[in-house]
Amino acid sequence: MNEFQEYYYSHPYARELDTFVLSCHACKEGYEIVLKDTIFYPEGGGQPCDKGTIQGITVLDVQRKEDKIVHILKQPLPLGEKVHCVINWEHRYDLMQNHTGEHIFSGLVKKLYGYSNVGFHMGEYICADFQGELTEEMIQEVERRVNHAIWANLSVNEIFCTPSETGKYEYRSKIEIAGITRIVSIDGYDMCACCGMHVSHTGEIGVCKVINFEKTGNKTRVFLLSGRKAFDYLNHIQQENSKISKLLSANPLEISSAVSDLGQRYLDLQKSYRQLSTEIMLKDAKQIPMYDAILYTALLADYEAMRVFCNQCIKKGISTVMVIAKNEIGYAYVIMSENVDLQSIRAEFNTRIHAKGGGNGEMMQGSCTATPTEISGAFTTLTGATMHIVS
């Protein structure tokens, strides 16, 4: 095999190609087609395969099998037939922009902080895993330098070397390579063994943007976008930002402050409402008729107010009190009793109403997705107590 002699390596910007069918075999997905030459890059090195058509037939997949590039199609092609290949250039160029952007980013992480890229995936985002902890400030500094490299419009070069020649170069590599090594080099930023497709100059990337990052153990996973995908993402963010700024009547660059103010006003209003709700609940507690067990439903109340209400009713002489209030996931409940051992029924009660909660023999509380009727019904089934609805 003449390594790295495929047409897509020598003509990375070719969008169409006329070539000949060398073989065609049926397979599970359809037919495996091998061509004399190909512009279709096969999946490998973390980069997805190219998309497109051969003789107008959609290419479902492209894989390297030993020394052949296999194209998967739903329909067969005659041996020896001359065929016209067209790749989805937007898809290919997105991969080239994003792959080259990732190289600069990973090279800078290695150069600045000494962390190697130990995992790489190209999907909705470029996902790169680094063998070390990166802070937000460190990532922002790398991002800043990546974009300076892009705007400098540096050449992206290829170096091909035999195993005996690789010692001349210091380059990033995740695996030991037996044959020819293809090193993608961006002067001053990165040298990396890579079989993927790249732009010829960094200026073609346009922009690189970190979308998010997360830490797992001592590793950091960074999500990136470059080129058109980065532009589309930032454009979508700007459109959403514009909508929010209009809703808040705020300057687009001051949205966080406006949201913070709105959040505080909401908390203040919620606090006032809860205080009013608590006052109403305590007033109701004084007027509730004497029953052995009662069920009270509050419009909006926190656990503290619900416990205060229960205590008031217990002091009044009611043996068992259940308060239910709407919350974010369904309903919150507080139950107090002087004649039921709540600890003995808590686990089964929570199971029946799909609740999470805790408590002791005299009081239990939690939240669940069950309805008030289901909550009181489960309690009655387990205790035999008849709950009188008082609100």
C-alpha positions in Angstrom: 0.0 0.0 0.0 1.3 3.5 -0.9 0.4 5.2 2.4 -1.3 8.6 2.2 -1.5 8.5 -1.6 -5.3 8.6 -1.7 -6.8 11.2 -3.9 -8.5 13.0 -1.0 -5.0 13.6 0.5 -3.4 15.0 -2.7 -6.6 16.9 -3.6 -8.2 17.9 -0.3 -10.4 20.6 -1.9 -11.7 18.4 -4.7 -15.5 18.3 -4.6 -16.1 16.0 -7.6 -14.3 13.1 -9.3 -14.8 10.8 -12.2 -13.3 7.3 -11.6 -14.0 3.6 -12.2 -15.5 0.8 -10.1 -13.0 -1.9 -9.2 -15.3 -4.1 -7.1 -18.9 -4.4 -5.9 -20.0 -7.0 -3.3 -23.3 -7.4 -1.4 -23.2 -6.7 2.3 -25.7 -6.3 5.2 -26.2 -2.6 4.6 -26.4 -2.9 0.8 -23.2 -3.0 -1.4 -19.5 -2.5 -0.7 -18.0 -0.5 -3.6 -14.3 0.0 -4.2 -13.2 2.7 -6.6 -9.9 3.2 -8.5 -9.6 6.7 -6.8 -11.8 8.4 -4.3 -12.5 11.8 -2.8 -14.4 10.3 0.1 -12.5 10.3 3.4 -13.2 7.1 5.4 -14.1 7.3 9.1 -10.9 7.3 11.2 -8.8 9.3 13.6 -11.8 10.7 15.3 -13.1 12.2 12.1 -16.4 11.0 10.6 -16.5 9.9 6.9 -17.5 12.1 4.1 -21.1 12.3 2.8 -22.2 12.5 -0.8 -23.2 10.5 -3.9 -21.6 8.1 -6.4 -23.4 8.2 -9.8 -26.3 9.9 -8.0 -26.6 7.2 -5.3 -26.3 8.3 -1.7 -23.2 7.1 0.1 -24.3 5.6 3.4 -20.8 5.0 4.9 -17.1 5.0 4.0 -14.7 2.7 5.9 -11.1 1.7 5.4 -10.7 -2.1 5.2 -7.1 -3.2 5.1 -5.7 -1.4 2.1 -9.0 -0.5 0.5 -11.5 2.3 0.9 -15.0 0.8 0.9 -18.1 2.9 0.1 -21.4 1.5 1.3 -24.4 2.1 -1.1 -27.9 0.7 -1.3 -27.6 -0.1 -5.0 -24.9 -2.0 -6.9 -22.6 -0.5 -9.5 -21.3 -2.5 -12.5 -17.6 -3.4 -12.5 -15.5 -1.2 -14.7 -18.2 1.4 -15.0 -17.1 5.1 -15.0 -18.8 6.9 -12.2 -19.1 10.4 -11.0 -18.5 11.2 -7.3 -19.7 14.3 -5.5 -19.0 14.9 -1.8 -21.2 17.1 0.4 -18.7 20.0 0.6 -20.3 21.8 3.4 -20.1 18.7 5.6 -16.4 18.1 4.6 -15.4 21.7 5.1 -17.0 21.8 8.5 -14.9 18.8 9.5 -11.7 20.4 8.1 -12.3 23.7 9.9 -13.2 22.0 13.2 -10.4 19.4 13.1 -7.8 22.1 12.4 -9.2 24.3 15.2 -9.0 21.4 17.6 -5.3 20.8 16.7 -4.4 24.4 17.5 -6.4 24.2 20.8 -4.9 20.9 21.9 -1.4 22.0 20.8 -1.7 25.1 23.0 -3.0 23.1 26.0 0.0 20.9 25.7 2.4 23.8 25.2 1.0 26.0 28.1 0.0 23.5 30.7 1.6 20.2 29.7 -1.7 18.2 29.3 -2.1 15.7 26.5 -5.3 15.2 24.5 -6.2 11.6 25.4 -9.6 11.5 23.7 -11.1 13.1 20.6 -14.6 12.9 19.0 -16.2 14.9 16.2 -20.0 15.1 16.4 -22.4 17.9 17.1 -19.4 19.5 18.9 -15.7 18.7 18.9 -15.1 16.9 22.1 -11.5 16.8 23.4 -10.4 15.1 26.7 -7.3 16.4 28.4 -5.2 14.5 31.0 -5.3 17.3 33.7 -7.6 19.8 35.3 -8.2 23.0 33.3 -9.9 26.0 35.0 -12.2 28.4 33.2 -9.5 31.0 33.1 -7.0 28.6 31.6 -9.5 27.6 28.9 -10.3 31.2 28.1 -6.6 31.9 27.6 -6.2 29.0 25.3 -9.3 30.1 23.3 -7.9 33.6 23.0 -4.6 32.3 21.6 -6.3 29.9 19.3 -8.1 32.7 17.6 -4.9 34.8 17.3 -3.4 31.8 15.5 -6.5 31.7 13.2 -6.3 35.4 12.4 -2.5 35.1 11.6 -3.5 32.9 8.6 -0.7 30.5 9.2 0.1 27.6 6.8 -1.1 24.1 7.8 1.7 21.8 6.6 2.1 18.0 6.2 5.2 16.1 7.0 5.6 12.5 6.0 8.3 10.5 7.7 9.4 6.9 8.1 9.8 5.3 11.6 13.5 6.1 11.4 12.8 9.8 10.7 10.2 10.5 13.4 12.9 11.1 16.0 13.7 14.4 14.2 10.3 15.9 15.4 8.6 16.5 18.7 4.9 15.9 18.0 1.8 14.8 19.7 0.7 11.2 19.1 -1.7 8.9 20.9 -0.5 5.6 19.3 2.7 4.0 18.1 2.8 4.1 14.3 4.5 1.3 12.4 4.5 2.7 8.9 4.6 6.2 7.5 3.7 8.9 9.9 1.8 12.0 8.7 2.4 14.9 10.9 0.2 18.0 10.6 2.2 21.0 11.6 1.1 24.6 12.4 4.3 26.6 13.2 4.5 27.8 16.8 1.3 26.1 17.8 1.1 22.3 17.1 2.7 19.3 15.6 0.5 16.2 15.7 0.4 12.8 14.0 -2.9 12.7 12.2 -4.7 11.1 9.3 -7.6 13.6 9.1 -8.5 16.3 6.7 -7.5 19.9 7.4 -7.7 23.4 5.8 -4.5 24.7 4.2 -4.4 28.0 6.2 -5.6 28.7 9.7 -7.5 31.8 8.4 -10.0 29.5 6.8 -11.2 28.4 10.3 -12.6 31.9 10.9 -13.2 31.6 14.6 -13.0 28.9 17.4 -15.3 29.0 20.3 -15.4 26.9 23.5 -19.0 25.9 24.1 -18.6 24.2 27.5 -16.3 22.1 29.6 -16.6 19.6 32.4 -14.3 17.8 34.8 -14.2 14.1 35.4 -11.7 13.0 38.0 -8.4 14.5 37.0 -9.5 15.0 33.4 -11.1 17.9 31.6 -13.5 17.5 28.7 -13.8 20.6 26.4 -16.5 21.1 23.8 -15.4 23.3 20.8 -16.8 24.6 17.6 -15.0 26.3 14.8 -15.7 27.8 11.4 -19.3 27.9 10.1 -20.6 25.8 12.9 -19.2 28.3 15.4 -20.7 31.2 13.5 -24.1 29.5 13.4 -24.0 28.8 17.1 -23.0 32.3 18.0 -25.6 33.7 15.7 -28.3 31.6 17.4 -27.0 32.8 20.8 -27.2 36.4 19.6 -30.8 35.9 18.3 -31.9 34.4 21.7 -30.1 37.2 23.5 -31.9 39.8 21.4 -35.3 38.2 22.3 -34.5 38.1 26.0 -33.2 41.7 26.0 -36.5 42.9 24.4 -38.5 40.9 27.0 -36.5 42.5 29.8 -36.3 45.9 28.2 -32.6 45.7 28.8 -29.4 46.4 26.9 -28.2 43.2 25.3 -24.8 43.5 27.1 -26.6 44.0 30.5 -28.9 41.0 30.4 -27.3 39.1 33.3 -27.9 42.2 35.6 -31.5 42.5 34.4 -32.1 38.7 35.0 -30.5 39.0 38.5 -32.8 41.9 39.4 -35.9 40.0 38.0 -34.8 36.9 40.1 -34.6 38.9 43.2 -38.0 40.5 42.7 -39.4 37.1 42.2 -37.8 35.8 45.4 -39.2 38.9 47.3 -42.6 38.4 45.9 -42.5 34.6 46.6 -41.4 35.4 50.2 -44.3 37.9 50.7 -46.8 35.4 49.2 -45.6 32.6 51.5 -45.8 34.9 54.5 -49.4 35.8 53.5 -50.1 32.1 52.9 -48.8 31.2 56.4 -50.9 33.8 58.0 -54.0 32.4 56.2 -53.1 28.9 57.3 -52.7 29.8 60.9 -56.0 31.7 60.8 -57.6 28.6 59.3 -56.0 26.4 62.0 -57.9 28.3 64.7 -61.2 27.8 62.9 -60.9 24.1 61.9 -63.5 21.9 63.5 -62.3 19.2 65.9 -61.7 15.9 64.0 -59.5 13.0 64.8 -57.6 13.4 61.5 -57.6 16.2 58.9 -56.3 16.9 55.4 -55.5 20.5 54.6 -54.5 21.7 51.1 -52.5 24.9 50.9 -52.1 26.9 47.6 -48.4 27.7 48.3 -46.4 27.0 51.4 -43.0 25.9 52.4 -42.2 23.1 54.8 -41.7 25.4 57.7 -45.2 26.9 57.4 -46.7 23.5 56.9 -45.1 22.2 60.1 -46.2 25.3 62.0 -49.8 24.6 60.8 -49.6 21.0 61.9 -48.2 21.9 65.3 -51.1 24.4 65.8 -53.7 21.7 65.0 -52.0 19.1 67.2 -52.0 21.6 70.1 -55.6 22.2 69.5 -56.3 18.5 70.1 -56.5 17.0 66.6 -54.6 13.7 66.6 -53.4 13.5 63.0 -52.8 16.3 60.6 -51.8 16.2 56.9 -50.9 19.3 54.9 -50.4 19.2 51.1 -49.0 22.0 49.0 -48.2 22.3 45.3 -44.5 22.4 44.4 -42.2 22.2 41.4 -42.5 18.4 40.9 -46.0 17.8 42.1 -46.9 18.1 45.8 -45.1 18.5 49.1 -46.6 17.0 52.2 -46.1 17.2 56.0 -47.8 14.8 58.3 -47.9 14.9 62.1 -49.6 12.4 64.4 -49.9 11.6 68.1 -51.5 8.2 67.7 -49.8 6.8 64.6 -46.2 5.6 64.5 -45.2 7.4 61.3 -41.8 5.9 61.3 -43.3 2.4 60.8 -45.2 3.3 57.7 -42.9 5.9 56.1 -41.1 3.6 53.7 -44.2 1.9 52.3 -46.1 5.3 52.2 -43.3 6.9 50.2 -43.2 3.9 47.8 -46.9 4.0 47.1 -46.9 7.8 46.3 -43.5 7.8 44.6 -42.1 10.2 47.1 -38.8 11.2 48.6 -38.8 12.2 52.2 -37.9 11.6 55.8 -39.0 12.0 59.3 -39.5 10.2 62.6 -42.3 8.5 64.5 -44.2 11.8 65.1 -43.6 13.7 61.9 -42.7 13.0 58.3 -42.4 15.2 55.2 -41.5 14.9 51.5 -42.5 15.6 47.9 -44.1 13.4 45.3 -45.8 13.2 42.0 -49.0 11.7 43.3 -52.3 13.6 43.5 -53.8 14.8 46.9 -56.4 12.0 46.6 -53.7 9.4 46.1 -51.6 10.7 49.0 -54.5 10.7 51.5 -55.7 7.3 50.1 -52.3 5.7 50.7 -52.2 7.1 54.2 -55.7 5.8 55.0 -54.9 2.4 53.6 -51.8 2.0 55.8 -53.2 3.5 59.0 -57.0 3.1 58.8 -57.4 6.8 59.6 -60.3 8.6 58.0 -59.0 12.0 56.7 -61.5 14.8 57.0 -60.9 17.4 54.2 -60.9 20.9 55.8 -59.9 23.0 52.8 
